[in-house]
Amino acid sequence: MVTISISEKRNPIPQQISIGKGATLTTWGAIKVNQSHFFPSSFQLKTDDFVLYIDPVAIETTEKADFILITHAHPDHFSIKDIKQLLKKDTHIICAVTVFKKLKNITDKIQVMKPNEQLNFETLNINTVFAYNTKPVFLWLKAHPKSKQNVGYILTLKNGVRIYHAGDTDYIPEIKKLNKIEVILVPIGGERLTMDGEAAAKIVNEIQPKIAIPMHYEIHNNKELNRFKNLVNKKIKVVELGK
């Protein structure tokens, strides 16, 4: 059983970065997954038009959501407690197939998305992309098999800024087709659960965003974080929000 709590190593000040006029990304920092102090894939995106959360876990805010996006059903990405805390009457929940059954009794404003689908709102376009493992964790078993139809998200704001949240994925062929991404949030934890720092840097260098934000890694793992930073093209700004 996986136990999730707020890590005592969490920075008491939420970490934030501006990603264009009137738009900010915020994270509340480290969580404790069993005995591991871990920087999750959990973010708030706030613009002049909406408040959106991706994979909210251990969020410390009372600011309600216009949109909640869930990449898949693993407990370091999917928290019923946090979703209920952020929910208001007209919140749109957008989720992968595996999440729907766990949410259907909470609200009727749920949109299930499979990879390669699109939703258009007045101030936001949402595209889904594949997110899966190519390497097994044990024997033939994969933590995130392609058959589960987990997703990453590309968010296009009204001002044209495009943000890619990769979810939990390896370096996969589908990612190579992405373009015109300005901000990429990419997992670097490796260990056959996601890309490691080297593969993540390769994706970043191929996509060529303005900003790259590493996520989904143990916060003491400076070796992997430094490897990622050192391999990313120096023209790309690497922002560490996990500190």
N, C-alpha and C positions, 0 to 999 in steps of 0.2 A: 504494500500500500504506500502511495506517495503522500507525504505530509508537506504542505506548503504553509509558510509563515513569513512574516516580515523579518529580514535579516538584521541582526544587531550591527552589522557593518554598513547598513544603509546610510547614505548621506542624508542628514535631516533636512536639507534644502533640495527641493525638486530641481532637477537639471533640465535646462531649456535651451533651445536654439531657434533663432529666427530663420525661416526658409523662404522668405519673400515678403512682400508688402502685406501686412495684416495677417500673417500666418506663422504659427509657432508649433514646434514639437516639444512635448514635455514627457519626462519619465520620472517615476518616483523611486527608481533605483532597485537595489538588491533585494531579492527574496531568498528564503532558505528552503531548499528542496531537499527533504530528509536532512542530511548533514552537510550539504553543499551550499555555499554562499554564491548566489547565481544572479547574473544580470539577465532579466527575461526579455521577451520580445513584445513587451507591453508599453504602449505609447498613447498619449493624447495628441491629437491634431486639432488645433483651434484656429479658426479663421474669423473674419468679420461676419461670416454668414452662418457658421455652424460649429458645434463641438462634436468631435468624433474620437472614438477609442478603438484601438486595435488590440485584441487579446488582453483585455484588462484583468490584471491579477494583482491583488494587494495595492489597489489604488487608494491614495489618501487625498480625496477631494470630495466635496459635496456638489460639484458642478455636474448637472445632469447632461445626458447624451442626446444629441440629435441622431447620431449613428453609432452603432456598435458593430464592429467587424470581428469575426472569429475565424482563424485560419484552420483549426482542427481541434479535436476533442481532448487532447492531452492536458492534464491538470495544471501545467505551467503556462498554458495558453487559454484555458477555459475555466472560468470561475463563476458559478451560479451566484455566489454571494456578491461579487462585484457587479455583475450584470444587474441584479435586483437593486443594488445601491444606486446605480447610474440611470436606471430606467425612469422615464416619464411617459405620459399618456401617448405621445406621438413619436416616441423613439423607434427608429427603424433598426432592426437587427438583421444583419447580413452574415450568412455563415455557410460553412462547408456542409456537405451531406451528412457526415457523421455526427454533427452537432445538433441537428434539427430535432431528433426525438427527445433530447434532453431539455429542449427549450420550449416545446410546443404548448406546454401548459402555463407558460409565463406571460406570453403576449401573442396576439394574432398578427402583429406587424413583423413577421419573419419572412425573409427572402432567402431561399436556398440557392447557392450558386455553385456550379461545377467549373472546372478550369475552362478558360477560353470563352467566358460569357461576359456580358456587359450590362450595367444599369446606368441610366442617365437621370440625374436630378437637375434642378435648375441651377444649382451652384456647385455641383460635383458630379463627375463621371467616375464610375468604379468598374474596372476590368479585373478579371481573375486570370491567374496563370497557374500552371502546374507547380506542385511542390511535393517532391518525393525522394526516396533514397534509391541509389543504384547499388549500394553495398549492403549485405545482410549484417545484422548485429550478431546473430548466432545461427549457424548452419545456413538455411535458406530464408530465415525469418528477417524481415525488414521492419524497422521501427515506424517508417512512414511509407508503406507500399503505394505504388501508383494507383492500384485498384481502389484505394480508399477515397480518391478524388479530393484530397486536401488541396488547399489553395494558398497562393500568395496574392497580394492585391497591388494593382496600379491605380493610384488616385490622381485624377486630373482636376486641378482647382480651376475656379472661374478665371483666375489670372494666367492660366496656362501652365503653371508649375506642375510637374509630374513627379510623384513620389512612389517608389517601389518598395513594398514590404514583402520580403521573400518568404516569410513563414519558415517552416522547418524543411529544408531541402538540401540535396547534394548539388554539385555542379551537373546540370542536366541540359540536354540539347535545346529545350524550349526557351531557356533563359537567354541563350545566345541571340535570339531573334528580337530581343527588347531594344528599344532605342528611345532617344529623346527623354531620358530619365534625368532629372536634376538632383534628386535625393534618393539614395539607396540605403535601406536598412537590411543588413545581411548577417546571417548567423555564422559564427566562426568556431563554434565549440567542438566540431569534429566528433571523434569517438563513434563513428558510424551512425550518428544521429542527424548530423547536418554536415555542411562543408567545414573543413578546417580552415585555418588562416590563409594557407597558400591557395586553396581553391577559391575561397571568397575573394581574395585579392585579384585572382585571374578574371573572375566575373566582373568585378568593379572596373578593372582596366579595359575590358572589352566594351562595357556599357558606357564608360566615360561620363559619369555624373559629375556635378559640381561638388557634391558633398556625399561622403560615405560614412555611415554610422554602424559600427560593429555591435552585435547583440547576441544573446543566447550563448553565454560563456561563463565559466566559473571566474569570479572576480580576482581570485589569487593567481590566475593563469596568465601571468605577464608575458611568458615566453610566446604563447600563441598570439596574444594581442600585439606584441612587438613585431612578430613575424608578419602579421597582416599589415601593420602600418608601414613596415620597411619595404614591402613588396608592392604596395599601391603606388601608382604613378604620382610623382610629387606635385603635379598640377591639380590633383584632386585633394580636397580638404577632408581629412579624416577627423571626425569629432567623436571623442570618447565621452558618452553620457553615463557610462557605468561607474564613474568614479564618485 
